[in-house]
């Protein structure tokens, strides 16, 4: 949830993880493992580029998933994902929680 457009390297096909969002606050990642880049599959790159074309917030410093309720000043919060009915296991993987229990304790 803490991605900004500048974090996406479409040429190098990677996503640079430089911040996290915890309790509605963006900050640095807490461990080295969290700061590693994530490879960007071609299909993901295409979806993200298409999303950027649809989004109102497209500057490099804008959030990829900017909240329209906050006029783009903040990203959507992880709790919003759960309220949309996304499977908890998917949330665990997206949030990079090692334990499913952490996800369940935090977001349910």
Gaussian input, Z-matrix of N, CA and C with variables (Angstrom, degrees):
# hf/3-21g

backbone

0 1
 N
 C     1     B1
 C     2     B2     1     A1
 N     3     B3     2     A2     1     D1
 C     4     B4     3     A3     2     D2
 C     5     B5     4     A4     3     D3
 N     6     B6     5     A5     4     D4
 C     7     B7     6     A6     5     D5
 C     8     B8     7     A7     6     D6
 N     9     B9     8     A8     7     D7
 C    10    B10     9     A9     8     D8
 C    11    B11    10    A10     9     D9
 N    12    B12    11    A11    10    D10
 C    13    B13    12    A12    11    D11
 C    14    B14    13    A13    12    D12
 N    15    B15    14    A14    13    D13
 C    16    B16    15    A15    14    D14
 C    17    B17    16    A16    15    D15
 N    18    B18    17    A17    16    D16
 C    19    B19    18    A18    17    D17
 C    20    B20    19    A19    18    D18
 N    21    B21    20    A20    19    D19
 C    22    B22    21    A21    20    D20
 C    23    B23    22    A22    21    D21
 N    24    B24    23    A23    22    D22
 C    25    B25    24    A24    23    D23
 C    26    B26    25    A25    24    D24
 N    27    B27    26    A26    25    D25
 C    28    B28    27    A27    26    D26
 C    29    B29    28    A28    27    D27
 N    30    B30    29    A29    28    D28
 C    31    B31    30    A30    29    D29
 C    32    B32    31    A31    30    D30
 N    33    B33    32    A32    31    D31
 C    34    B34    33    A33    32    D32
 C    35    B35    34    A34    33    D33
 N    36    B36    35    A35    34    D34
 C    37    B37    36    A36    35    D35
 C    38    B38    37    A37    36    D36
 N    39    B39    38    A38    37    D37
 C    40    B40    39    A39    38    D38
 C    41    B41    40    A40    39    D39
 N    42    B42    41    A41    40    D40
 C    43    B43    42    A42    41    D41
 C    44    B44    43    A43    42    D42
 N    45    B45    44    A44    43    D43
 C    46    B46    45    A45    44    D44
 C    47    B47    46    A46    45    D45
 N    48    B48    47    A47    46    D46
 C    49    B49    48    A48    47    D47
 C    50    B50    49    A49    48    D48
 N    51    B51    50    A50    49    D49
 C    52    B52    51    A51    50    D50
 C    53    B53    52    A52    51    D51
 N    54    B54    53    A53    52    D52
 C    55    B55    54    A54    53    D53
 C    56    B56    55    A55    54    D54
 N    57    B57    56    A56    55    D55
 C    58    B58    57    A57    56    D56
 C    59    B59    58    A58    57    D57
 N    60    B60    59    A59    58    D58
 C    61    B61    60    A60    59    D59
 C    62    B62    61    A61    60    D60
 N    63    B63    62    A62    61    D61
 C    64    B64    63    A63    62    D62
 C    65    B65    64    A64    63    D63
 N    66    B66    65    A65    64    D64
 C    67    B67    66    A66    65    D65
 C    68    B68    67    A67    66    D66
 N    69    B69    68    A68    67    D67
 C    70    B70    69    A69    68    D68
 C    71    B71    70    A70    69    D69
 N    72    B72    71    A71    70    D70
 C    73    B73    72    A72    71    D71
 C    74    B74    73    A73    72    D72
 N    75    B75    74    A74    73    D73
 C    76    B76    75    A75    74    D74
 C    77    B77    76    A76    75    D75
 N    78    B78    77    A77    76    D76
 C    79    B79    78    A78    77    D77
 C    80    B80    79    A79    78    D78
 N    81    B81    80    A80    79    D79
 C    82    B82    81    A81    80    D80
 C    83    B83    82    A82    81    D81
 N    84    B84    83    A83    82    D82
 C    85    B85    84    A84    83    D83
 C    86    B86    85    A85    84    D84
 N    87    B87    86    A86    85    D85
 C    88    B88    87    A87    86    D86
 C    89    B89    88    A88    87    D87
 N    90    B90    89    A89    88    D88
 C    91    B91    90    A90    89    D89
 C    92    B92    91    A91    90    D90
 N    93    B93    92    A92    91    D91
 C    94    B94    93    A93    92    D92
 C    95    B95    94    A94    93    D93
 N    96    B96    95    A95    94    D94
 C    97    B97    96    A96    95    D95
 C    98    B98    97    A97    96    D96
 N    99    B99    98    A98    97    D97
 C   100   B100    99    A99    98    D98
 C   101   B101   100   A100    99    D99
 N   102   B102   101   A101   100   D100
 C   103   B103   102   A102   101   D101
 C   104   B104   103   A103   102   D102
 N   105   B105   104   A104   103   D103
 C   106   B106   105   A105   104   D104
 C   107   B107   106   A106   105   D105
 N   108   B108   107   A107   106   D106
 C   109   B109   108   A108   107   D107
 C   110   B110   109   A109   108   D108
 N   111   B111   110   A110   109   D109
 C   112   B112   111   A111   110   D110
 C   113   B113   112   A112   111   D111
 N   114   B114   113   A113   112   D112
 C   115   B115   114   A114   113   D113
 C   116   B116   115   A115   114   D114
 N   117   B117   116   A116   115   D115
 C   118   B118   117   A117   116   D116
 C   119   B119   118   A118   117   D117
 N   120   B120   119   A119   118   D118
 C   121   B121   120   A120   119   D119
 C   122   B122   121   A121   120   D120
 N   123   B123   122   A122   121   D121
 C   124   B124   123   A123   122   D122
 C   125   B125   124   A124   123   D123
 N   126   B126   125   A125   124   D124
 C   127   B127   126   A126   125   D125
 C   128   B128   127   A127   126   D126
 N   129   B129   128   A128   127   D127
 C   130   B130   129   A129   128   D128
 C   131   B131   130   A130   129   D129
 N   132   B132   131   A131   130   D130
 C   133   B133   132   A132   131   D131
 C   134   B134   133   A133   132   D132
 N   135   B135   134   A134   133   D133
 C   136   B136   135   A135   134   D134
 C   137   B137   136   A136   135   D135
 N   138   B138   137   A137   136   D136
 C   139   B139   138   A138   137   D137
 C   140   B140   139   A139   138   D138
 N   141   B141   140   A140   139   D139
 C   142   B142   141   A141   140   D140
 C   143   B143   142   A142   141   D141
 N   144   B144   143   A143   142   D142
 C   145   B145   144   A144   143   D143
 C   146   B146   145   A145   144   D144
 N   147   B147   146   A146   145   D145
 C   148   B148   147   A147   146   D146
 C   149   B149   148   A148   147   D147
 N   150   B150   149   A149   148   D148
 C   151   B151   150   A150   149   D149
 C   152   B152   151   A151   150   D150
 N   153   B153   152   A152   151   D151
 C   154   B154   153   A153   152   D152
 C   155   B155   154   A154   153   D153
 N   156   B156   155   A155   154   D154
 C   157   B157   156   A156   155   D155
 C   158   B158   157   A157   156   D156
 N   159   B159   158   A158   157   D157
 C   160   B160   159   A159   158   D158
 C   161   B161   160   A160   159   D159
 N   162   B162   161   A161   160   D160
 C   163   B163   162   A162   161   D161
 C   164   B164   163   A163   162   D162
 N   165   B165   164   A164   163   D163
 C   166   B166   165   A165   164   D164
 C   167   B167   166   A166   165   D165
 N   168   B168   167   A167   166   D166
 C   169   B169   168   A168   167   D167
 C   170   B170   169   A169   168   D168
 N   171   B171   170   A170   169   D169
 C   172   B172   171   A171   170   D170
 C   173   B173   172   A172   171   D171
 N   174   B174   173   A173   172   D172
 C   175   B175   174   A174   173   D173
 C   176   B176   175   A175   174   D174
 N   177   B177   176   A176   175   D175
 C   178   B178   177   A177   176   D176
 C   179   B179   178   A178   177   D177
 N   180   B180   179   A179   178   D178
 C   181   B181   180   A180   179   D179
 C   182   B182   181   A181   180   D180
 N   183   B183   182   A182   181   D181
 C   184   B184   183   A183   182   D182
 C   185   B185   184   A184   183   D183
 N   186   B186   185   A185   184   D184
 C   187   B187   186   A186   185   D185
 C   188   B188   187   A187   186   D186
 N   189   B189   188   A188   187   D187
 C   190   B190   189   A189   188   D188
 C   191   B191   190   A190   189   D189
 N   192   B192   191   A191   190   D190
 C   193   B193   192   A192   191   D191
 C   194   B194   193   A193   192   D192
 N   195   B195   194   A194   193   D193
 C   196   B196   195   A195   194   D194
 C   197   B197   196   A196   195   D195
 N   198   B198   197   A197   196   D196
 C   199   B199   198   A198   197   D197
 C   200   B200   199   A199   198   D198
 N   201   B201   200   A200   199   D199
 C   202   B202   201   A201   200   D200
 C   203   B203   202   A202   201   D201
 N   204   B204   203   A203   202   D202
 C   205   B205   204   A204   203   D203
 C   206   B206   205   A205   204   D204
 N   207   B207   206   A206   205   D205
 C   208   B208   207   A207   206   D206
 C   209   B209   208   A208   207   D207
 N   210   B210   209   A209   208   D208
 C   211   B211   210   A210   209   D209
 C   212   B212   211   A211   210   D210
 N   213   B213   212   A212   211   D211
 C   214   B214   213   A213   212   D212
 C   215   B215   214   A214   213   D213
 N   216   B216   215   A215   214   D214
 C   217   B217   216   A216   215   D215
 C   218   B218   217   A217   216   D216
 N   219   B219   218   A218   217   D217
 C   220   B220   219   A219   218   D218
 C   221   B221   220   A220   219   D219
 N   222   B222   221   A221   220   D220
 C   223   B223   222   A222   221   D221
 C   224   B224   223   A223   222   D222
 N   225   B225   224   A224   223   D223
 C   226   B226   225   A225   224   D224
 C   227   B227   226   A226   225   D225
 N   228   B228   227   A227   226   D226
 C   229   B229   228   A228   227   D227
 C   230   B230   229   A229   228   D228
 N   231   B231   230   A230   229   D229
 C   232   B232   231   A231   230   D230
 C   233   B233   232   A232   231   D231
 N   234   B234   233   A233   232   D232
 C   235   B235   234   A234   233   D233
 C   236   B236   235   A235   234   D234
 N   237   B237   236   A236   235   D235
 C   238   B238   237   A237   236   D236
 C   239   B239   238   A238   237   D237
 N   240   B240   239   A239   238   D238
 C   241   B241   240   A240   239   D239
 C   242   B242   241   A241   240   D240
 N   243   B243   242   A242   241   D241
 C   244   B244   243   A243   242   D242
 C   245   B245   244   A244   243   D243
 N   246   B246   245   A245   244   D244
 C   247   B247   246   A246   245   D245
 C   248   B248   247   A247   246   D246
 N   249   B249   248   A248   247   D247
 C   250   B250   249   A249   248   D248
 C   251   B251   250   A250   249   D249
 N   252   B252   251   A251   250   D250
 C   253   B253   252   A252   251   D251
 C   254   B254   253   A253   252   D252
 N   255   B255   254   A254   253   D253
 C   256   B256   255   A255   254   D254
 C   257   B257   256   A256   255   D255
 N   258   B258   257   A257   256   D256
 C   259   B259   258   A258   257   D257
 C   260   B260   259   A259   258   D258
 N   261   B261   260   A260   259   D259
 C   262   B262   261   A261   260   D260
 C   263   B263   262   A262   261   D261
 N   264   B264   263   A263   262   D262
 C   265   B265   264   A264   263   D263
 C   266   B266   265   A265   264   D264
 N   267   B267   266   A266   265   D265
 C   268   B268   267   A267   266   D266
 C   269   B269   268   A268   267   D267
 N   270   B270   269   A269   268   D268
 C   271   B271   270   A270   269   D269
 C   272   B272   271   A271   270   D270
 N   273   B273   272   A272   271   D271
 C   274   B274   273   A273   272   D272
 C   275   B275   274   A274   273   D273
 N   276   B276   275   A275   274   D274
 C   277   B277   276   A276   275   D275
 C   278   B278   277   A277   276   D276
 N   279   B279   278   A278   277   D277
 C   280   B280   279   A279   278   D278
 C   281   B281   280   A280   279   D279
 N   282   B282   281   A281   280   D280
 C   283   B283   282   A282   281   D281
 C   284   B284   283   A283   282   D282
 N   285   B285   284   A284   283   D283
 C   286   B286   285   A285   284   D284
 C   287   B287   286   A286   285   D285
 N   288   B288   287   A287   286   D286
 C   289   B289   288   A288   287   D287
 C   290   B290   289   A289   288   D288
 N   291   B291   290   A290   289   D289
 C   292   B292   291   A291   290   D290
 C   293   B293   292   A292   291   D291
 N   294   B294   293   A293   292   D292
 C   295   B295   294   A294   293   D293
 C   296   B296   295   A295   294   D294
 N   297   B297   296   A296   295   D295
 C   298   B298   297   A297   296   D296
 C   299   B299   298   A298   297   D297
 N   300   B300   299   A299   298   D298
 C   301   B301   300   A300   299   D299
 C   302   B302   301   A301   300   D300
 N   303   B303   302   A302   301   D301
 C   304   B304   303   A303   302   D302
 C   305   B305   304   A304   303   D303
 N   306   B306   305   A305   304   D304
 C   307   B307   306   A306   305   D305
 C   308   B308   307   A307   306   D306
 N   309   B309   308   A308   307   D307
 C   310   B310   309   A309   308   D308
 C   311   B311   310   A310   309   D309
 N   312   B312   311   A311   310   D310
 C   313   B313   312   A312   311   D311
 C   314   B314   313   A313   312   D312
 N   315   B315   314   A314   313   D313
 C   316   B316   315   A315   314   D314
 C   317   B317   316   A316   315   D315
 N   318   B318   317   A317   316   D316
 C   319   B319   318   A318   317   D317
 C   320   B320   319   A319   318   D318
 N   321   B321   320   A320   319   D319
 C   322   B322   321   A321   320   D320
 C   323   B323   322   A322   321   D321

   B1=1.4519
   B2=1.5253
   B3=1.3253
   B4=1.4535
   B5=1.5144
   B6=1.3267
   B7=1.4602
   B8=1.5254
   B9=1.3096
   B10=1.4600
   B11=1.5274
   B12=1.3139
   B13=1.4599
   B14=1.5277
   B15=1.3252
   B16=1.4647
   B17=1.5252
   B18=1.3211
   B19=1.4619
   B20=1.5277
   B21=1.3140
   B22=1.4580
   B23=1.5295
   B24=1.3103
   B25=1.4604
   B26=1.5271
   B27=1.3250
   B28=1.4586
   B29=1.5304
   B30=1.3207
   B31=1.4693
   B32=1.5338
   B33=1.3307
   B34=1.4602
   B35=1.5191
   B36=1.3353
   B37=1.4696
   B38=1.5316
   B39=1.3646
   B40=1.4581
   B41=1.5258
   B42=1.3027
   B43=1.4624
   B44=1.5217
   B45=1.3127
   B46=1.4603
   B47=1.5263
   B48=1.3197
   B49=1.4576
   B50=1.5249
   B51=1.3226
   B52=1.4671
   B53=1.5190
   B54=1.3494
   B55=1.4646
   B56=1.5153
   B57=1.3084
   B58=1.4572
   B59=1.5248
   B60=1.2998
   B61=1.4570
   B62=1.5263
   B63=1.3285
   B64=1.4577
   B65=1.5176
   B66=1.3214
   B67=1.4674
   B68=1.5235
   B69=1.3149
   B70=1.4684
   B71=1.5243
   B72=1.3336
   B73=1.4554
   B74=1.5220
   B75=1.3124
   B76=1.4650
   B77=1.5171
   B78=1.3332
   B79=1.4538
   B80=1.5170
   B81=1.3294
   B82=1.4619
   B83=1.5226
   B84=1.3303
   B85=1.4607
   B86=1.5213
   B87=1.3186
   B88=1.4640
   B89=1.5232
   B90=1.3281
   B91=1.4667
   B92=1.5224
   B93=1.3272
   B94=1.4632
   B95=1.5229
   B96=1.3281
   B97=1.4724
   B98=1.5227
   B99=1.3138
   B100=1.4585
   B101=1.5273
   B102=1.3449
   B103=1.4651
   B104=1.5232
   B105=1.3029
   B106=1.4619
   B107=1.5276
   B108=1.3141
   B109=1.4607
   B110=1.5300
   B111=1.3061
   B112=1.4556
   B113=1.5236
   B114=1.3309
   B115=1.4566
   B116=1.5301
   B117=1.3251
   B118=1.4601
   B119=1.5336
   B120=1.2925
   B121=1.4515
   B122=1.5309
   B123=1.3176
   B124=1.4751
   B125=1.5249
   B126=1.3329
   B127=1.4796
   B128=1.5185
   B129=1.3322
   B130=1.4642
   B131=1.5237
   B132=1.3231
   B133=1.4639
   B134=1.5220
   B135=1.3165
   B136=1.4640
   B137=1.5282
   B138=1.3286
   B139=1.4705
   B140=1.5207
   B141=1.3284
   B142=1.4690
   B143=1.5331
   B144=1.3200
   B145=1.4762
   B146=1.5343
   B147=1.3090
   B148=1.4673
   B149=1.5243
   B150=1.3341
   B151=1.4680
   B152=1.5272
   B153=1.3143
   B154=1.4704
   B155=1.5216
   B156=1.3221
   B157=1.4613
   B158=1.5311
   B159=1.3292
   B160=1.4686
   B161=1.5216
   B162=1.3265
   B163=1.4615
   B164=1.5239
   B165=1.3010
   B166=1.4673
   B167=1.5306
   B168=1.3394
   B169=1.4661
   B170=1.5235
   B171=1.3303
   B172=1.4646
   B173=1.5296
   B174=1.3313
   B175=1.4673
   B176=1.5224
   B177=1.3206
   B178=1.4700
   B179=1.5276
   B180=1.3305
   B181=1.4693
   B182=1.5315
   B183=1.3206
   B184=1.4690
   B185=1.5260
   B186=1.3207
   B187=1.4659
   B188=1.5164
   B189=1.3367
   B190=1.4589
   B191=1.5205
   B192=1.3312
   B193=1.4659
   B194=1.5264
   B195=1.3187
   B196=1.4669
   B197=1.5270
   B198=1.3127
   B199=1.4589
   B200=1.5253
   B201=1.3296
   B202=1.4581
   B203=1.5322
   B204=1.3369
   B205=1.4649
   B206=1.5228
   B207=1.3352
   B208=1.4679
   B209=1.5197
   B210=1.3397
   B211=1.4648
   B212=1.5271
   B213=1.3417
   B214=1.4534
   B215=1.5113
   B216=1.3192
   B217=1.4662
   B218=1.5241
   B219=1.3233
   B220=1.4622
   B221=1.5243
   B222=1.3425
   B223=1.4672
   B224=1.5263
   B225=1.3288
   B226=1.4595
   B227=1.5146
   B228=1.3069
   B229=1.4573
   B230=1.5224
   B231=1.3456
   B232=1.4646
   B233=1.5293
   B234=1.3238
   B235=1.4539
   B236=1.5204
   B237=1.3202
   B238=1.4573
   B239=1.5210
   B240=1.3220
   B241=1.4561
   B242=1.5200
   B243=1.3659
   B244=1.4714
   B245=1.5070
   B246=1.3244
   B247=1.4647
   B248=1.5248
   B249=1.3371
   B250=1.4622
   B251=1.5272
   B252=1.3419
   B253=1.4519
   B254=1.5229
   B255=1.3210
   B256=1.4608
   B257=1.5252
   B258=1.3198
   B259=1.4546
   B260=1.5274
   B261=1.3271
   B262=1.4626
   B263=1.5292
   B264=1.3220
   B265=1.4677
   B266=1.5359
   B267=1.3157
   B268=1.4647
   B269=1.5275
   B270=1.3253
   B271=1.4698
   B272=1.5258
   B273=1.3513
   B274=1.4689
   B275=1.5179
   B276=1.3229
   B277=1.4581
   B278=1.5249
   B279=1.3231
   B280=1.4635
   B281=1.5301
   B282=1.3209
   B283=1.4651
   B284=1.5250
   B285=1.3590
   B286=1.4667
   B287=1.5191
   B288=1.3215
   B289=1.4561
   B290=1.5222
   B291=1.3289
   B292=1.4625
   B293=1.5236
   B294=1.3131
   B295=1.4597
   B296=1.5256
   B297=1.3265
   B298=1.4705
   B299=1.5318
   B300=1.3228
   B301=1.4802
   B302=1.5366
   B303=1.3251
   B304=1.4672
   B305=1.5184
   B306=1.3198
   B307=1.4628
   B308=1.5226
   B309=1.3144
   B310=1.4618
   B311=1.5275
   B312=1.3276
   B313=1.4696
   B314=1.5187
   B315=1.3169
   B316=1.4649
   B317=1.5105
   B318=1.3489
   B319=1.4416
   B320=1.5221
   B321=1.3153
   B322=1.4606
   B323=1.5082
   A1=111.36
   A2=117.22
   A3=120.92
   A4=114.86
   A5=117.02
   A6=119.42
   A7=112.36
   A8=113.89
   A9=121.05
   A10=106.53
   A11=116.34
   A12=119.88
   A13=111.73
   A14=117.98
   A15=121.58
   A16=112.35
   A17=117.83
   A18=121.94
   A19=112.81
   A20=116.61
   A21=120.81
   A22=110.25
   A23=116.19
   A24=122.60
   A25=107.35
   A26=116.24
   A27=120.74
   A28=112.23
   A29=117.68
   A30=120.92
   A31=110.12
   A32=116.64
   A33=121.38
   A34=113.39
   A35=116.38
   A36=123.29
   A37=112.50
   A38=114.98
   A39=118.64
   A40=109.96
   A41=113.93
   A42=122.26
   A43=106.43
   A44=116.63
   A45=121.94
   A46=109.25
   A47=115.48
   A48=121.17
   A49=107.44
   A50=117.40
   A51=120.74
   A52=113.38
   A53=117.14
   A54=119.54
   A55=108.99
   A56=114.90
   A57=120.40
   A58=108.00
   A59=115.33
   A60=121.00
   A61=107.42
   A62=115.97
   A63=121.91
   A64=108.40
   A65=116.11
   A66=121.18
   A67=111.60
   A68=115.74
   A69=123.31
   A70=113.41
   A71=116.51
   A72=120.82
   A73=108.98
   A74=116.12
   A75=120.83
   A76=108.82
   A77=115.69
   A78=120.68
   A79=109.58
   A80=116.67
   A81=119.26
   A82=111.26
   A83=116.11
   A84=120.80
   A85=108.85
   A86=116.15
   A87=118.65
   A88=115.12
   A89=118.24
   A90=119.77
   A91=110.59
   A92=114.82
   A93=121.08
   A94=111.26
   A95=116.70
   A96=120.80
   A97=111.47
   A98=117.18
   A99=120.81
   A100=111.57
   A101=117.33
   A102=121.08
   A103=113.87
   A104=118.34
   A105=120.32
   A106=109.99
   A107=115.23
   A108=118.25
   A109=109.52
   A110=114.43
   A111=122.39
   A112=107.47
   A113=118.14
   A114=119.10
   A115=110.52
   A116=116.27
   A117=121.33
   A118=108.79
   A119=115.82
   A120=122.26
   A121=109.43
   A122=116.28
   A123=121.11
   A124=111.90
   A125=116.51
   A126=119.45
   A127=111.89
   A128=116.03
   A129=120.08
   A130=109.50
   A131=116.98
   A132=121.19
   A133=110.63
   A134=117.00
   A135=120.60
   A136=111.75
   A137=115.94
   A138=119.72
   A139=110.22
   A140=117.18
   A141=120.14
   A142=111.32
   A143=117.08
   A144=119.26
   A145=110.45
   A146=116.64
   A147=120.19
   A148=110.01
   A149=116.61
   A150=120.12
   A151=110.62
   A152=116.37
   A153=119.72
   A154=111.02
   A155=117.24
   A156=120.54
   A157=111.78
   A158=116.55
   A159=120.54
   A160=113.07
   A161=116.03
   A162=121.15
   A163=112.19
   A164=114.42
   A165=121.33
   A166=109.55
   A167=115.77
   A168=122.09
   A169=108.87
   A170=117.21
   A171=120.95
   A172=114.90
   A173=117.37
   A174=119.09
   A175=109.22
   A176=116.58
   A177=120.53
   A178=112.34
   A179=117.54
   A180=120.40
   A181=112.98
   A182=117.72
   A183=121.43
   A184=111.15
   A185=115.12
   A186=121.96
   A187=109.37
   A188=116.70
   A189=120.62
   A190=109.67
   A191=115.83
   A192=120.35
   A193=108.68
   A194=114.68
   A195=121.28
   A196=110.06
   A197=114.88
   A198=120.00
   A199=110.41
   A200=117.51
   A201=118.93
   A202=112.00
   A203=116.07
   A204=119.91
   A205=111.92
   A206=115.54
   A207=121.48
   A208=111.21
   A209=117.01
   A210=123.74
   A211=111.77
   A212=116.01
   A213=121.21
   A214=115.84
   A215=118.31
   A216=120.71
   A217=112.65
   A218=117.23
   A219=123.05
   A220=108.96
   A221=115.93
   A222=117.94
   A223=109.44
   A224=114.95
   A225=118.31
   A226=107.19
   A227=118.03
   A228=121.61
   A229=109.62
   A230=117.70
   A231=120.90
   A232=113.52
   A233=117.76
   A234=120.23
   A235=110.65
   A236=116.69
   A237=121.16
   A238=110.48
   A239=116.98
   A240=120.64
   A241=110.13
   A242=116.65
   A243=119.11
   A244=110.47
   A245=117.09
   A246=119.48
   A247=111.56
   A248=116.63
   A249=120.55
   A250=111.87
   A251=116.36
   A252=120.03
   A253=115.14
   A254=117.62
   A255=120.34
   A256=108.93
   A257=116.87
   A258=123.00
   A259=110.66
   A260=117.01
   A261=122.45
   A262=112.00
   A263=117.90
   A264=121.06
   A265=110.35
   A266=116.96
   A267=121.15
   A268=109.63
   A269=116.72
   A270=120.88
   A271=109.46
   A272=117.43
   A273=120.66
   A274=110.76
   A275=116.35
   A276=119.92
   A277=111.93
   A278=116.79
   A279=119.80
   A280=111.55
   A281=116.13
   A282=120.36
   A283=112.16
   A284=116.19
   A285=122.68
   A286=112.61
   A287=116.40
   A288=119.86
   A289=108.41
   A290=116.50
   A291=119.92
   A292=110.45
   A293=115.89
   A294=121.17
   A295=111.02
   A296=114.87
   A297=119.80
   A298=109.50
   A299=116.59
   A300=121.37
   A301=110.90
   A302=116.93
   A303=120.45
   A304=110.38
   A305=116.08
   A306=121.23
   A307=110.32
   A308=115.68
   A309=119.89
   A310=111.63
   A311=117.35
   A312=121.01
   A313=111.58
   A314=116.79
   A315=120.81
   A316=114.51
   A317=117.57
   A318=119.74
   A319=115.43
   A320=117.53
   A321=118.34
   A322=110.31
   D1=-19.57
   D2=-176.88
   D3=-89.35
   D4=18.88
   D5=-178.78
   D6=-81.38
   D7=138.15
   D8=169.85
   D9=-113.17
   D10=159.87
   D11=-177.40
   D12=-57.36
   D13=-33.44
   D14=179.21
   D15=-64.35
   D16=-19.59
   D17=-179.51
   D18=-79.12
   D19=-11.81
   D20=-177.04
   D21=-96.48
   D22=121.14
   D23=178.78
   D24=-105.24
   D25=92.30
   D26=-177.18
   D27=-70.54
   D28=-29.97
   D29=179.61
   D30=-74.35
   D31=-48.05
   D32=179.19
   D33=-80.87
   D34=-3.87
   D35=179.31
   D36=53.75
   D37=53.45
   D38=175.00
   D39=-145.86
   D40=156.60
   D41=177.17
   D42=-112.06
   D43=120.30
   D44=-179.78
   D45=-89.57
   D46=119.62
   D47=179.80
   D48=-92.90
   D49=110.38
   D50=-176.54
   D51=-121.68
   D52=-10.04
   D53=179.28
   D54=-149.76
   D55=162.87
   D56=175.56
   D57=-128.66
   D58=164.29
   D59=177.07
   D60=-119.98
   D61=117.54
   D62=-179.75
   D63=-130.90
   D64=129.20
   D65=-179.54
   D66=49.67
   D67=46.58
   D68=177.02
   D69=63.49
   D70=24.39
   D71=178.67
   D72=-130.18
   D73=126.79
   D74=176.98
   D75=-84.88
   D76=137.53
   D77=179.24
   D78=-158.42
   D79=-176.97
   D80=-179.88
   D81=-68.49
   D82=156.29
   D83=175.29
   D84=-66.06
   D85=146.04
   D86=-174.37
   D87=-84.61
   D88=-18.80
   D89=179.13
   D90=-136.79
   D91=162.66
   D92=177.78
   D93=-60.95
   D94=-37.57
   D95=-179.46
   D96=-60.93
   D97=-35.69
   D98=179.60
   D99=-70.73
   D100=-27.37
   D101=-175.78
   D102=-83.32
   D103=-3.11
   D104=-179.60
   D105=-70.43
   D106=146.15
   D107=177.91
   D108=-72.91
   D109=157.74
   D110=179.09
   D111=-113.11
   D112=130.25
   D113=176.84
   D114=-61.72
   D115=143.08
   D116=-179.07
   D117=-109.17
   D118=109.87
   D119=176.48
   D120=-63.09
   D121=150.77
   D122=179.76
   D123=-55.59
   D124=-40.46
   D125=179.86
   D126=-65.85
   D127=-39.47
   D128=177.33
   D129=-64.65
   D130=-43.14
   D131=178.32
   D132=-57.74
   D133=-44.09
   D134=179.68
   D135=-63.55
   D136=-41.98
   D137=179.20
   D138=-65.07
   D139=-43.26
   D140=-179.92
   D141=-66.09
   D142=-39.35
   D143=177.44
   D144=-65.14
   D145=-39.15
   D146=177.75
   D147=-65.67
   D148=-39.83
   D149=178.60
   D150=-63.96
   D151=-39.56
   D152=179.17
   D153=-62.22
   D154=-35.98
   D155=178.34
   D156=-68.48
   D157=-29.07
   D158=179.52
   D159=-86.18
   D160=-27.33
   D161=-172.83
   D162=-70.40
   D163=150.43
   D164=174.63
   D165=-80.46
   D166=-27.10
   D167=-174.53
   D168=-107.37
   D169=100.22
   D170=-171.54
   D171=-125.81
   D172=0.99
   D173=177.87
   D174=-68.51
   D175=157.64
   D176=-177.08
   D177=-58.85
   D178=-29.88
   D179=-179.26
   D180=-88.71
   D181=-1.15
   D182=178.78
   D183=-80.48
   D184=152.73
   D185=175.49
   D186=-69.89
   D187=141.14
   D188=176.49
   D189=-63.21
   D190=-44.26
   D191=178.42
   D192=-112.00
   D193=66.73
   D194=-178.73
   D195=-70.19
   D196=138.55
   D197=179.55
   D198=-80.96
   D199=119.59
   D200=176.97
   D201=-66.88
   D202=-23.38
   D203=178.00
   D204=-68.29
   D205=-22.41
   D206=178.25
   D207=-109.29
   D208=19.12
   D209=-178.93
   D210=51.30
   D211=35.82
   D212=175.96
   D213=79.74
   D214=-2.52
   D215=-178.79
   D216=-69.95
   D217=-24.54
   D218=-179.29
   D219=-131.84
   D220=156.91
   D221=174.49
   D222=-81.58
   D223=168.58
   D224=167.48
   D225=-60.32
   D226=148.76
   D227=179.15
   D228=-95.74
   D229=150.64
   D230=-179.28
   D231=-53.83
   D232=-32.72
   D233=178.93
   D234=-60.59
   D235=-30.09
   D236=178.80
   D237=-64.26
   D238=-38.40
   D239=179.45
   D240=-61.17
   D241=-45.90
   D242=-179.27
   D243=-63.57
   D244=-37.49
   D245=-178.15
   D246=-68.45
   D247=-16.67
   D248=177.48
   D249=-87.12
   D250=-0.16
   D251=176.46
   D252=88.63
   D253=20.13
   D254=178.38
   D255=-73.94
   D256=139.39
   D257=-179.23
   D258=-58.62
   D259=136.72
   D260=-176.94
   D261=-60.94
   D262=-32.88
   D263=178.48
   D264=-65.99
   D265=-36.53
   D266=175.93
   D267=-65.22
   D268=-42.79
   D269=177.97
   D270=-60.60
   D271=-42.96
   D272=178.82
   D273=-55.96
   D274=-46.38
   D275=-178.58
   D276=-67.96
   D277=-40.40
   D278=179.32
   D279=-65.64
   D280=-36.19
   D281=-177.82
   D282=-86.15
   D283=-5.87
   D284=179.70
   D285=61.12
   D286=34.85
   D287=175.45
   D288=-77.81
   D289=130.64
   D290=178.08
   D291=-68.73
   D292=-31.64
   D293=-176.64
   D294=-113.02
   D295=134.14
   D296=175.56
   D297=-63.34
   D298=-31.86
   D299=-179.99
   D300=-60.84
   D301=-38.57
   D302=178.29
   D303=-60.03
   D304=-44.43
   D305=178.58
   D306=-61.60
   D307=-48.66
   D308=-177.27
   D309=-64.82
   D310=-39.12
   D311=178.95
   D312=-68.26
   D313=-32.43
   D314=-176.40
   D315=-84.90
   D316=-35.01
   D317=-167.90
   D318=-120.15
   D319=11.09
   D320=176.57
   D321=-123.31

